[in-house]
Amino acid sequence: MAVEKKKEISRSELAKYTSLITSISTEKYSKRNQVGADMGSYTYTAYIYNSDEKVYKAIKLAEEGDWATENLDNNAKLITNWLKEIQVDAFK
């Protein structure tokens, strides 16, 4: 059985995408559509740390599976596409 090599992410690549998170708007999302049944789901989420409250705020970037929606902010789309490129398929 072949083992898939994990992608190594450079610090500069990670910094490029994490620097976009704070500018993401959560005002506009595409309509949430049902696209399947019993498919499970992937949710792409970014987090911003609030040091005053010592909590993370979740920002939904996109959801795929039984239901699909996406954050329409351009930076959210860039990060989502990058996450899709680097994710490892656990079912291979």
N, CA, C and O of each residue as an XYZ file, in Angstrom:
368
protein
N       0.843     -1.172      0.000
C       0.000      0.000      0.000
C       0.893      1.242      0.000
O       1.769      1.380      0.854
N       0.673      2.126     -0.941
C       1.452      3.357     -1.034
C       0.988      4.353      0.022
O      -0.206      4.484      0.292
N       1.933      5.038      0.601
C       1.618      6.053      1.600
C       1.780      7.413      0.950
O       2.802      7.701      0.328
N       0.753      8.250      1.101
C       0.794      9.589      0.521
C       1.747     10.463      1.327
O       1.659     10.522      2.554
N       2.655     11.138      0.634
C       3.587     12.037      1.302
C       2.845     13.298      1.732
O       2.086     13.884      0.960
N       3.076     13.697      2.958
C       2.447     14.918      3.463
C       3.145     16.130      2.876
O       4.361     16.134      2.683
N       2.359     17.155      2.598
C       2.914     18.390      2.076
C       3.531     19.179      3.221
O       2.908     19.361      4.267
N       4.738     19.639      3.022
C       5.373     20.499      4.002
C       5.048     21.939      3.660
O       5.147     22.356      2.506
N       4.662     22.690      4.671
C       4.263     24.078      4.480
C       5.348     24.975      5.065
O       5.696     24.861      6.240
N       5.869     25.854      4.246
C       6.918     26.760      4.718
C       6.313     27.836      5.627
O       5.115     28.116      5.574
N       7.155     28.416      6.445
C       6.696     29.502      7.325
C       6.147     30.666      6.511
O       5.150     31.281      6.887
N       6.804     30.963      5.396
C       6.352     32.098      4.580
C       5.001     31.820      3.935
O       4.169     32.720      3.821
N       4.780     30.577      3.512
C       3.481     30.219      2.938
C       2.391     30.311      3.991
O       1.318     30.854      3.729
N       2.657     29.786      5.176
C       1.690     29.859      6.270
C       1.409     31.316      6.646
O       0.255     31.694      6.845
N       2.446     32.118      6.742
C       2.284     33.537      7.089
C       1.467     34.278      6.038
O       0.669     35.157      6.366
N       1.668     33.922      4.780
C       0.932     34.564      3.678
C      -0.577     34.419      3.886
O      -1.327     35.382      3.728
N      -1.008     33.222      4.238
C      -2.440     32.980      4.380
C      -2.988     33.393      5.744
O      -4.106     33.900      5.831
N      -2.221     33.184      6.800
C      -2.727     33.582      8.118
C      -2.838     35.095      8.245
O      -3.660     35.590      9.017
N      -2.025     35.832      7.502
C      -2.101     37.300      7.567
C      -3.403     37.837      6.963
O      -3.778     38.982      7.213
N      -4.081     37.021      6.179
C      -5.334     37.443      5.537
C      -6.551     37.282      6.457
O      -7.599     37.881      6.212
N      -6.414     36.487      7.499
C      -7.567     36.108      8.318
C      -8.259     37.307      8.964
O      -9.487     37.387      8.954
N      -7.491     38.234      9.522
C      -8.110     39.345     10.258
C      -8.925     40.282      9.364
O      -9.753     41.043      9.863
N      -8.703     40.235      8.074
C      -9.446     41.126      7.172
C     -10.690     40.474      6.572
O     -11.394     41.109      5.787
N     -10.975     39.222      6.925
C     -12.119     38.518      6.345
C     -13.429     39.069      6.901
O     -13.607     39.182      8.114
N     -14.322     39.403      6.009
C     -15.663     39.846      6.392
C     -16.563     38.622      6.600
O     -16.461     37.629      5.880
N     -17.421     38.713      7.574
C     -18.388     37.630      7.807
C     -19.797     38.093      7.465
O     -20.781     37.535      7.952
N     -19.884     39.108      6.631
C     -21.176     39.695      6.277
C     -21.910     38.953      5.166
O     -23.140     38.909      5.162
N     -21.168     38.369      4.223
C     -21.829     37.769      3.063
C     -21.387     36.327      2.837
O     -20.201     36.024      2.710
N     -22.384     35.458      2.793
C     -22.188     34.052      2.479
C     -23.111     33.679      1.323
O     -24.166     34.285      1.132
N     -22.699     32.682      0.566
C     -23.595     32.174     -0.471
C     -24.774     31.490      0.211
O     -24.714     31.143      1.391
N     -25.845     31.304     -0.553
C     -27.012     30.598     -0.022
C     -26.589     29.175      0.346
O     -25.867     28.524     -0.409
N     -27.035     28.701      1.491
C     -26.721     27.337      1.933
C     -27.643     26.372      1.188
O     -28.864     26.427      1.335
N     -27.051     25.497      0.395
C     -27.813     24.565     -0.438
C     -27.558     23.131     -0.017
O     -26.431     22.753      0.304
N     -28.624     22.336     -0.021
C     -28.470     20.909      0.214
C     -28.036     20.274     -1.097
O     -28.707     20.418     -2.119
N     -26.908     19.570     -1.061
C     -26.375     18.981     -2.287
C     -26.215     17.469     -2.197
O     -25.766     16.836     -3.152
N     -26.572     16.892     -1.071
C     -26.453     15.445     -0.928
C     -27.114     14.977      0.350
O     -27.750     15.750      1.065
N     -26.948     13.693      0.619
C     -27.485     13.096      1.843
C     -26.494     12.046      2.340
O     -26.001     11.227      1.565
N     -26.219     12.081      3.600
C     -25.304     11.132      4.242
C     -23.904     11.149      3.629
O     -23.231     10.121      3.568
N     -23.478     12.322      3.178
C     -22.139     12.470      2.599
C     -21.112     12.891      3.644
O     -19.910     12.856      3.385
N     -21.577     13.283      4.809
C     -20.664     13.872      5.778
C     -20.427     15.316      5.400
O     -21.148     15.870      4.569
N     -19.423     15.932      6.002
C     -19.157     17.327      5.667
C     -17.719     17.708      5.964
O     -17.061     17.122      6.823
N     -17.258     18.694      5.239
C     -16.010     19.385      5.509
C     -16.401     20.812      5.851
O     -17.180     21.436      5.131
N     -15.872     21.321      6.931
C     -16.058     22.727      7.261
C     -14.682     23.360      7.332
O     -13.811     22.893      8.066
N     -14.492     24.407      6.579
C     -13.227     25.135      6.560
C     -13.403     26.355      7.447
O     -14.283     27.183      7.212
N     -12.558     26.461      8.468
C     -12.706     27.489      9.483
C     -11.358     28.144      9.758
O     -10.326     27.473      9.793
N     -11.379     29.453      9.951
C     -10.191     30.195     10.399
C     -10.491     30.710     11.804
O     -11.652     30.881     12.177
N      -9.452     30.951     12.566
C      -9.631     31.411     13.940
C      -8.805     32.669     14.198
O      -7.673     32.802     13.732
N      -9.407     33.583     14.954
C      -8.713     34.794     15.390
C      -8.674     34.768     16.911
O      -9.697     34.574     17.569
N      -7.485     34.964     17.458
C      -7.337     34.951     18.915
C      -7.570     36.343     19.490
O      -6.984     37.323     19.031
N      -8.435     36.417     20.502
C      -8.685     37.654     21.227
C      -7.915     37.555     22.539
O      -8.334     36.851     23.458
N      -6.788     38.260     22.625
C      -5.933     38.147     23.800
C      -6.552     38.782     25.048
O      -6.230     38.382     26.166
N      -7.426     39.752     24.870
C      -8.090     40.365     26.031
C      -9.027     39.374     26.707
O      -9.061     39.281     27.934
N      -9.787     38.635     25.904
C     -10.758     37.677     26.442
C     -10.197     36.254     26.526
O     -10.823     35.361     27.098
N      -9.008     36.059     25.948
C      -8.347     34.744     25.928
C      -9.230     33.657     25.297
O      -9.355     32.549     25.817
N      -9.828     34.013     24.175
C     -10.667     33.078     23.432
C     -10.388     33.229     21.932
O      -9.874     34.248     21.470
N     -10.743     32.188     21.204
C     -10.644     32.225     19.747
C     -12.025     32.477     19.160
O     -13.023     31.933     19.632
N     -12.070     33.301     18.134
C     -13.307     33.535     17.386
C     -13.207     32.726     16.086
O     -12.239     32.858     15.336
N     -14.210     31.896     15.832
C     -14.230     31.079     14.615
C     -14.848     31.869     13.473
O     -15.852     32.558     13.651
N     -14.241     31.763     12.305
C     -14.779     32.374     11.087
C     -14.990     31.254     10.082
O     -14.031     30.630      9.628
N     -16.243     31.002      9.737
C     -16.537     29.954      8.758
C     -16.141     30.453      7.370
O     -16.586     31.505      6.910
N     -15.291     29.661      6.726
C     -14.853     29.991      5.374
C     -15.731     29.309      4.337
O     -16.123     29.923      3.345
N     -16.037     28.037      4.569
C     -16.856     27.276      3.621
C     -17.297     25.975      4.269
O     -16.715     25.512      5.250
N     -18.339     25.400      3.692
C     -18.842     24.102      4.118
C     -19.169     23.306      2.866
O     -19.761     23.832      1.924
N     -18.780     22.035      2.860
C     -19.076     21.140      1.737
C     -19.566     19.816      2.277
O     -19.215     19.424      3.390
N     -20.362     19.136      1.510
C     -20.893     17.833      1.905
C     -22.382     17.806      1.637
O     -22.827     18.144      0.541
N     -23.168     17.397      2.652
C     -24.624     17.396      2.496
C     -25.140     18.803      2.191
O     -26.082     18.991      1.422
N     -24.498     19.766      2.813
C     -24.856     21.169      2.614
C     -23.623     21.915      2.134
O     -22.500     21.573      2.506
N     -23.831     22.937      1.308
C     -22.714     23.721      0.788
C     -22.998     25.204      0.926
O     -24.090     25.682      0.621
N     -21.996     25.910      1.390
C     -22.046     27.369      1.465
C     -20.616     27.874      1.480
O     -19.695     27.130      1.818
N     -20.425     29.140      1.115
C     -19.088     29.708      1.187
C     -19.152     31.167      1.580
O     -20.099     31.881      1.249
N     -18.120     31.594      2.296
C     -17.954     32.998      2.612
C     -17.543     33.676      1.310
O     -16.627     33.208      0.635
N     -18.202     34.763      0.952
C     -17.962     35.411     -0.336
C     -16.803     36.403     -0.323
O     -16.476     36.985     -1.357
N     -16.187     36.600      0.824
C     -15.027     37.483      0.926
C     -13.870     36.891      0.114
O     -13.618     35.688      0.182
N     -13.170     37.727     -0.649
C     -12.081     37.236     -1.507
C     -10.972     36.554     -0.722
O     -10.441     35.534     -1.164
N     -10.611     37.103      0.442
C      -9.566     36.466      1.247
C     -10.035     35.130      1.800
O      -9.242     34.194      1.907
N     -11.296     35.028      2.147
C     -11.848     33.746      2.612
C     -11.752     32.707      1.497
O     -11.417     31.550      1.752
N     -12.041     33.111      0.274
C     -11.953     32.198     -0.865
C     -10.511     31.755     -1.120
O     -10.263     30.587     -1.418
N      -9.558     32.692     -1.004
C      -8.143     32.346     -1.189
C      -7.694     31.317     -0.162
O      -7.039     30.332     -0.504
N      -8.048     31.549      1.099
C      -7.642     30.623      2.157
C      -8.314     29.268      1.975
O      -7.676     28.228      2.140
N      -9.596     29.278      1.635
C     -10.315     28.014      1.419
C      -9.670     27.206      0.310
O      -9.456     26.004      0.464
N      -9.362     27.840     -0.791
C      -8.721     27.128     -1.908
C      -7.366     26.564     -1.497
O      -7.019     25.448     -1.884
N      -6.604     27.316     -0.724
C      -5.308     26.846     -0.235
C      -5.492     25.642      0.687
O      -4.769     24.652      0.567
N      -6.455     25.721      1.606
C      -6.708     24.601      2.519
C      -7.095     23.332      1.750
O      -6.689     22.227      2.112
N      -7.876     23.504      0.698
C      -8.253     22.349     -0.117
C      -7.031     21.733     -0.800
O      -6.955     20.515     -0.960
N      -6.085     22.568     -1.199
C      -4.865     22.075     -1.854
C      -3.986     21.280     -0.897
O      -3.347     20.308     -1.302
N      -3.950     21.682      0.356
C      -3.021     21.051      1.291
C      -3.637     19.962      2.152
O      -2.911     19.237      2.832
N      -4.956     19.829      2.139
C      -5.571     18.825      3.009
C      -5.176     17.425      2.568
O      -4.993     17.151      1.382
N      -5.052     16.561      3.543
C      -4.736     15.158      3.286
C      -6.037     14.383      3.364
O      -6.776     14.490      4.343
N      -6.313     13.609      2.339
C      -7.532     12.816      2.312
C      -7.359     11.625      3.237
O      -6.583     10.714      2.948
N      -8.073     11.632      4.339
C      -7.942     10.587      5.348
C      -8.493      9.234      4.887
O      -8.257      8.214      5.534
N      -9.215      9.227      3.787
C      -9.855      7.991      3.346
C      -9.092      7.286      2.232
O      -9.556      6.262      1.731
N      -7.936      7.806      1.832
C      -7.143      7.159      0.776
C      -6.420      5.967      1.334
O      -5.698      5.286      0.605
